[in-house]
Amino acid sequence: MTSDPNQNDASEELFRKAADAIKNAHSLVITAGAGMGVDSGLPDFRGDSGFWQAYPLYEKLQIRFVEMATPRHFSEDPSFGWGFYGHRTNLYRETIPHSGFSILQDWIQRFNLRWFVVTSNVDGQFQKAGFDEQSILEVHGSIHRLQCQAPCKPLIWENEEDLEIDFETMRSYSIPGCRHCPGPARPNVLMFNDWSWLPVRTDLQQNRFDRFITDCPQPLVVVELGAGTAIPTIRFTSERLGRRRQTTVIRINPREPKIDAPHLSIPLGAAHSLQQIDQLLTN
């Protein structure tokens, strides 16, 4: 099948408009969903089929992602709860961020941009890629922080646990304990039907982001990467910022790219799109 030259021309024009917006910007907000991690090899759990492809045992047990990603397991069967979250912790620790992360860092330095990251991902990939912790808002928390399951106290600490998983049963051989009571610990991640998540760390991040938005110089560019509509927190953030004067949103998403003009919609993956824009910025 031959490619449509009109489609190629449209893509080239979109990349050029995106490059021009970044070149002329004074501030940058990077908003990122699960699609940002896909190019690093991380699963995005899109739909039950995507979740079960990553975790065949849960398909056999007919457990969906929304049923697995709940705090209930840490109270009723913490070994089973930690089987899932322990595996994810190890996966995120081992994953190397893709080249798109360094491209974004290069833009920040090259164009002297004020910047902030807003992400729904709990994987810590932006920190791992070298982005400053003080300029990141993790709206759903981080798997690299722990809290009491109850919780007994409003305290959060680093996840330094060595988690070994039995892949036949998806159970953890060890159960991290709370540092302040005899009960189990859980990740400081906002789950489904979650009434015990401690948002104190995220609230501090949100305050820093609010101050950034109040003071950041215009023009502002929002680069949205892999944020879907199933849980539209990140998309809503991008669109809210896009209503500000002198702001351009560049929505990069291979499945759900639509955004109203004058903002830009690029229907491709994160790493590829960032590479194409970067080529125009470096030529």
C-alpha positions in Angstrom: 0.0 0.0 0.0 1.4 3.4 -1.0 1.2 6.3 1.4 -1.0 9.3 0.8 1.2 12.2 -0.2 -1.4 14.7 1.1 -1.2 13.0 4.5 2.6 13.3 4.4 2.3 17.0 3.5 -0.2 17.5 6.4 2.1 15.8 8.8 5.0 17.9 7.7 3.0 21.1 8.1 1.9 20.0 11.6 5.5 19.3 12.6 6.6 22.7 11.3 3.8 24.6 13.1 4.8 22.7 16.3 8.4 23.5 15.8 7.6 27.2 15.3 5.5 27.3 18.4 8.3 25.8 20.5 10.9 28.1 19.0 8.9 31.2 19.9 7.8 30.0 23.3 9.0 31.4 26.7 7.4 28.6 28.8 6.7 24.9 28.3 4.3 22.6 30.1 4.7 18.9 29.4 1.5 17.0 30.1 1.9 13.2 29.8 -0.3 10.1 30.1 0.4 6.4 29.7 1.2 6.7 26.0 4.5 8.5 27.0 5.8 5.3 28.5 4.8 3.0 25.6 7.8 3.9 23.5 10.0 2.9 26.5 8.3 -0.5 26.4 5.9 0.0 29.2 2.3 -1.3 28.9 -0.5 1.2 28.9 -3.3 -1.2 30.1 -5.6 0.2 27.4 -8.8 -1.8 27.9 -9.1 -5.3 29.4 -7.3 -6.9 26.5 -4.2 -4.7 26.9 -4.1 -5.4 30.6 -4.6 -9.1 30.2 -1.9 -9.3 27.5 0.6 -7.9 30.0 -0.7 -10.1 32.8 -2.2 -13.4 31.5 -2.9 -14.8 35.0 -5.5 -12.0 35.6 -7.3 -13.0 32.4 -7.4 -16.5 33.6 -8.9 -15.2 36.9 -11.1 -12.8 34.9 -9.8 -9.8 37.0 -9.9 -6.5 35.2 -7.4 -3.6 35.7 -10.0 -1.6 37.6 -10.5 -4.5 39.9 -6.8 -5.1 40.4 -5.8 -1.5 40.9 -7.7 -1.0 44.2 -6.5 -0.6 47.7 -8.9 -3.4 48.9 -6.2 -6.1 48.1 -3.7 -4.5 50.5 -6.3 -4.9 53.4 -7.7 -8.3 52.4 -4.8 -10.1 50.7 -1.6 -7.8 50.7 0.5 -10.5 49.1 -1.8 -10.5 46.1 -1.9 -6.7 46.0 1.8 -6.5 46.1 2.2 -9.1 43.4 0.8 -6.6 40.9 2.3 -3.4 42.3 5.6 -5.1 43.2 6.0 -6.3 39.6 5.2 -2.8 38.3 7.7 -1.3 40.8 10.4 -3.6 39.5 9.4 -2.9 35.9 9.6 0.9 36.3 12.9 0.6 38.1 14.4 -1.4 35.2 12.9 0.7 32.3 15.1 3.1 30.4 13.3 6.3 29.4 13.1 6.7 25.6 14.9 9.4 23.5 11.9 11.7 23.7 12.7 12.6 27.3 16.1 13.9 26.3 14.7 15.8 23.4 12.4 17.7 25.7 15.3 18.5 28.0 17.3 19.8 25.1 14.5 22.1 24.1 14.3 23.5 27.6 18.0 24.3 27.6 18.4 25.4 24.0 15.4 27.9 24.1 15.9 28.8 27.8 12.3 27.8 28.6 10.6 28.0 32.0 9.0 24.5 32.3 6.9 22.1 34.4 5.8 18.5 33.9 2.2 17.3 34.7 1.8 13.6 34.5 -0.8 11.0 35.4 1.9 8.3 35.3 3.1 6.8 38.5 6.3 5.4 37.0 8.8 8.1 37.9 10.2 8.1 34.4 10.6 11.9 34.2 12.7 11.9 37.3 14.7 8.9 36.0 15.4 10.9 32.8 16.8 13.7 34.8 13.9 16.2 35.2 14.0 18.2 38.4 11.7 16.7 41.0 10.6 20.2 42.1 9.1 20.9 38.7 6.9 17.7 38.3 3.3 17.2 39.3 2.3 13.6 39.6 -1.5 13.8 39.8 -2.0 10.2 40.7 1.0 9.9 43.0 4.1 7.7 42.6 4.8 4.0 42.9 8.2 4.9 44.3 6.6 6.2 47.5 4.8 4.3 50.2 2.2 5.0 52.8 0.2 3.1 55.5 -2.7 1.2 54.1 -5.0 2.4 56.9 -3.5 5.0 57.0 -2.4 5.3 60.6 -0.6 8.7 60.0 -0.5 11.1 57.1 3.2 10.2 56.3 4.8 9.1 53.0 8.3 7.5 52.6 10.6 6.2 49.8 9.9 2.8 48.4 13.2 1.0 49.0 11.6 -2.5 49.2 13.2 -5.5 47.5 10.2 -7.1 45.9 10.4 -10.6 44.6 7.3 -11.9 42.7 6.0 -15.4 42.1 4.8 -15.1 38.5 2.8 -18.3 38.7 0.5 -16.8 41.3 1.3 -13.1 41.0 2.0 -12.9 44.7 4.8 -11.1 46.4 7.1 -13.2 48.6 7.3 -10.3 51.0 4.8 -7.7 52.2 6.1 -4.2 52.9 5.0 -3.0 56.3 4.0 0.4 57.6 6.9 2.2 59.4 4.5 3.5 62.1 2.1 0.6 62.9 1.9 -3.2 62.5 -0.2 -2.9 59.4 0.8 -3.3 55.7 2.1 -0.5 53.5 0.8 0.3 50.1 2.0 2.5 47.2 1.2 6.2 47.4 -0.8 5.8 44.2 -4.4 6.9 43.6 -6.3 3.8 42.8 -9.9 3.1 41.9 -12.4 3.4 44.8 -9.6 4.7 46.9 -10.5 6.5 50.1 -7.2 6.0 51.9 -4.7 7.6 49.4 -2.6 10.3 51.0 -2.4 13.3 48.6 -0.1 15.4 50.7 2.9 15.0 48.4 0.8 15.6 45.3 -0.8 18.7 46.9 2.6 20.2 47.4 3.4 19.6 43.8 0.1 21.1 42.8 0.9 24.2 44.8 4.2 24.6 43.0 2.6 24.1 39.6 -0.1 26.7 40.4 2.6 29.2 41.3 4.5 28.4 38.1 1.4 29.0 35.9 0.7 32.3 37.7 4.2 33.6 37.0 5.3 31.9 33.8 6.1 34.2 30.9 4.1 34.0 27.6 4.0 32.6 25.0 3.3 29.2 26.6 3.4 25.9 24.7 1.8 22.7 26.2 3.1 19.5 24.7 0.7 16.7 25.6 2.0 13.2 25.1 -0.1 10.0 25.1 -3.0 11.2 27.3 -6.2 9.3 26.6 -9.9 9.9 27.2 -10.6 7.0 29.6 -9.3 9.0 32.5 -9.1 12.5 31.0 -7.3 14.3 33.8 -4.3 15.2 31.7 -6.3 16.2 28.6 -8.5 18.5 30.7 -5.3 20.1 32.1 -4.0 20.7 28.6 -7.3 22.1 27.4 -7.7 24.4 30.5 -4.2 25.8 29.8 -5.1 26.1 26.1 -7.8 28.7 27.0 -5.1 31.1 28.2 -4.0 33.8 25.8 -0.8 33.2 23.9 -0.9 29.4 24.5 -0.6 26.6 22.0 -1.4 23.0 22.8 0.4 20.3 20.8 -1.6 17.1 21.3 0.4 14.0 20.4 -1.7 10.9 20.4 -1.9 8.0 17.8 -5.5 7.0 18.8 -7.2 10.1 20.2 -5.5 13.2 18.8 -8.4 15.6 18.2 -8.2 19.0 19.7 -9.9 22.2 18.4 -8.0 24.8 16.4 -5.8 26.8 16.7 -4.2 24.0 18.7 -2.3 21.2 16.9 -3.2 17.6 16.7 -0.5 15.1 15.8 -1.9 11.5 15.3 1.4 9.7 16.0 3.4 8.3 18.9 5.3 10.3 21.4 9.0 9.5 20.6 8.5 9.6 16.8 6.7 12.9 16.9 9.2 14.6 19.2 12.0 13.3 16.9 10.3 14.8 13.9 9.7 18.2 15.5 13.3 18.2 16.8 14.7 17.6 13.3 13.0 20.9 12.2 14.3 22.7 15.2 17.9 21.6 14.5 18.0 22.1 10.7 
